[in-house]
Amino acid sequence: MSASANEIELSSPPDDSISALAFAPTADNQLLVASWDGELRLYDIASNSLKSHFSHKAAVLGCSWGNDNKTAYSGGLDSWVRAFDLESETTNVLGAHTSTISSIIYHSSTNTVYTGSWDQTVRAWDPRTPSSNPPAFAQPERVYAIDAADNTLVVAMAGRLVNIYDLRMMKESANSGYAMSSVEGRIAVEYFDPSPKSQDKKYAFKCHRQAVDGVDLVWPVNSLAFHPKYNTFASAGSDGTVSLWDHTAKKRLKQYPKYQSAVNAIAFTKTSGDKLAIGVSYSWDEGEEGLKREVTANGGRVIQVRVRTVGDECKPRGAK
């Protein structure tokens, strides 16, 4: 798929599959890209250029910005939590888990970096001080993803387990709700309030599926991203598509044209939500055979970081 008037492909892409994307808090032209080649890259969208990159000992699975456009954090297979000064291009190790870090976020209200790991813990790091023993919160299973909104932290784990915390006290919380995707081609919209009125709102739906010769092919849903203004969300799947959803109306708003490989990560700009970053790369759902087919079809591996300008298609149904 070639670049179009409303979408560009960034130059100097990663050398291996893309794992995470993150736009800067207040600079919509600054994009972090984490990848399996052990690099964290910083791109300038406006000039379509690679500004800097930071090497790791193993694959980088998660990345996040700090409270400004000058600091970033990462975690991955080597289990280290790293902080980066993007202006001086220096690195500081905050500490480590005992196994892979699958997800990392920065929470501005508490000035804390939170990490989720396959060692079955969520840890809280003070970015000002490296620590060998930060606060750790035991989980019943391996942590696959964490995310926060306001003062609520959602922890998604193996076995379809989910824990919810109030970050002000790090105890279980009962905030409004969340969306969660799965490898089974489903998205669930859940609400924490146990009242019948709230529970009647929750639902799950099938997506990122293809009917081929009468057979329903089911693809993993790899990433979800909420629009910062409209509260709609985008989903990305191994079928190579990105869709927009109005979870209140329970409707799909739009599906963008299919890409040449799986879409592993997506992210909206933080301020206006007028751009959507899309990480296109093979996700190994079909092993070596799937990679061979991709290489044959495209004359090589497809690894792309694309940025699409979005607009009214992100608005909820009925919104003006």
N, C-alpha and C positions, 0 to 999 in steps of 0.2 A: 504494500500500500504506500503510495507516494505522498509526499507532503501536499497539503491543500491550503486554501485560503484561510481556513479556520483551524489548521493543525500543522505543527512542525515536528520534525524529527531531530533530536539533539545530536550534535556531532560528538565523536569520541565516546561511544557507549561502553559499558562494561564488557569484560571478556567472558563472563559466565552469567548464569541466570540472575535476574533481578529479584531481590527479596523484599525491599521496602522503599518507600518514597515519602518525603516530607518537605513541604514548603515552609519557608521562614515565617515567623509570627507576623511581621509587618512589612516584609519585602517580598512581594509576589513574584519577583524575578529570580529569587534564590531558591534552588531545589537541591536537597540531599538525596542521594541514591545509594542504597546498600546492596551488595551483590555477593554471589558465591565465589567470586575470584579473590575474596579477602580484601576488598577495597571499599572505602567510603568516599564517594565523589561529591563535589560541590559544583553545580552548574549555574551559570548566569543565563537565564532564559532570554533576556532582551538581546544579548549579543550572540546567543547560541554558542557558548564557549564553556570549556571545562576550566574552572578557576583554580581548583586544587584537589588533591586526593590524599587519603591517609591509609597506609597499609596496615593490615592485621595479620595474625599468624594463621587464621583460618577464615572460613566464610563469615560474612557479616549478615546477621538475620534481622536486626532491628536498628533503627536510628530515630533520633528526636532532636529538636531544637531546644535551647534553653529559653530564658525569659527575654532574650533580645536576638538580634540577627548576627551575633558574633560568636555564639557558643553552640556546640553540638555534642551529642552523646551517642554511643553505639554499644552494641553487644552482639555476641554470636557464638560460634562453635568453640572458640578458645576460652569461653567463660569469663573473660575480663570485661569490666565496665570501664569504658574510656570516655574522657572529656576532651574536647578539642577547642582551642582558641583559633578561630578561623582567620583572624587578622594576622596573628604571628605564626600561624600554622604549627603550633606546638600541641603536644599530647600529654595528658595526665591520666594515670590509671587510678580510679577511685577504689577499686577492689575487685573481688571475683566471687562467683558462685562456684559450686563444686561440680557443676555440669553446664551444658549449653544454655545460653541466654536466648530465649525465643522471642522476647518482646521487651521494649523499653520505652518509657514515656517520661516527660518532665511535667510536674504539676506546679504551676506558677504560684498559686495561693500559698502553698507551704514551702516553696523553693526546695523541692525534693525530687530526686530522680528515682523512679520506681522501675524495677526489673522483675520479669517473670522467667522462671527457669525450669528445665527438665529435672532439676534436683528437688522439685516439689515445694519450692518456696517462692514467695514474693519478698523482695528486699527493698528497703528504703535507704537512699544514699543522700548524704549532705554533699552537694557539689563543691562546697568550699573546703572540705576536709576528707582526704583518703581514709578508708577504714578497713580493717581486716575483720571486723565483727559488727556490721550494721544491723539495725533492727530487721528481724526475719519473721515472716508470717507463714507458718506451715500450711501446706495445702494437701488434700487427699490424693492428688494425682499430679502428673507432669503438667506444667503450665504451658499452654500453646500461645495464648494472647492475653494482653491486658490493655485496658483503655480507661480513660477517665473523662467525666464531664462534671463541671462545677466541683462538688466535693464528694463525688461518688466514683469509686473504682470498681470495674467489672473484671473478674478473672475467669477466663475460659480454659478448661482443662480437658485432658483425655477422659474418655468415658462419658462425654457430654455433661460433665459437671461444671457448674458455674457458682462462684462466690461473689458476693457484693459487699463492699466496705464503705463506711463513712470515713473519709480521709482525715477528718478533724480529730477522730478518736481511734481510727483503725479498728472499728468494730463493724459488725454486719449492719448494713443499711437497708432501707426500704424506699429508695427513690422511685422515679416514675417507670423507666423501662429501657430496653436496649434491643438492638437487632443483632442476630448471630447467624453466620453462614456455616455450611458443612461440606464435606467431600461428597455428599450424597445428592448434590444438586438441589439443595433446599436453603431457604432463608426463613428464620423464625423471628417474629416480632413479639417480645415478651414484656410483661408488666409485673412489677414486684408487689404491688398492693394486692393482698389476698381477697379483697372484697369482690363479690360476684360481679359488680359493675365493671371493675378494672379487668378481672379475669375474662370477661366476655369479649374484651377487645383483642386479646392475644390470638395469634394465628400463625400458621406456617404455610409456605407455598413452594411449589416446584419451579425451578428456573434453570437456565444454562443446560438445556437438553436439546437433543436433535433426533429426529426420526429419520433413520437411514434404512431403506429396504424393509420397512415395517418394524424395525427394531428401535426402541427408545434408548438412545445413548445418553448416559448420565455423566456429567462433568463436574468436577469439584468447583465450588465457589471459593475463590482464593482470597478475595479482599472486598471490604465494604468501606465506603467513605460517605459521611454525611455532609450535605451542603451547609455552609456556615450561616446562610441567611434564610433559606427556605425550609430547612429541616427535612427535605427529601434526601434520598441517598442513592449512590451508585453502587453497582455490584460488578465484579470482574471474575471471569471464569476461565477454566482450561479449554473451553470451546473457542476461545479467541474473541469473545464478545464482551462489551460493556453495556450495561442497561441502567436506566434511571427509573426510580420507583417512588410513588407517592404512597407511603405506608399507611396514611390515614384513610385515603380513598381505596386502598388495596388494589392499585392499578399500576401497570407499567407505563411510564411516560414516554420512553424512547429507547430504542436499541441502536447503537452506532454500528457502522459497517464492520464486518468481521476482520480481525487482524490475521497475520500470517502464522502466528503461534499463540500459545497460551498467554493470558494476561494475569500476571502474578501479583501486581500491586497497583493501587490507584490512590490519588490524593488530590483534594481540592485546595486551591489557594485559601489562606486563612482569613483574609480581609473581606474581599467581595465575592469570592467563590466563582470568579469569572473564567478560571482556567482549571483544567483537570489534567493532571499528570498520569500517564499510562505506561506501565512497565511491561513490555512484551518480550517473552522469552520462554523457552521450553521448560516445562515443570516436571518432567520425568514421570508423568502419570502412566505412560505406556512403555517405560523402560528404554533400553537401547534401540529396540525396533521402532519405537515412535520417533526417536531422534534421527534414525536413518531415513525415515520417510520424509521428515521435515527437510533434512539436508538435500535429499534427492529432488524434492518439489521446489525448493527455493535456491538451489545452488550453494548451500551453506547454512549454518545456523542463523536463526533470526534472533537478534538481541537489539531491542530498540527502546529508547526512552522518548516518548511522544508527549506533546503538550497540546491539548485541544482547548480552543476558546469556546466556552459554553454560555448560554443565555437563557431565554425564556423557557426552553425545554426543561429546565430544572425546577420551574415553578410548580406548586401543587395544582391539582385540578381545580378550576374555578377561581384561582388567584389572578389578580390584575397586575 
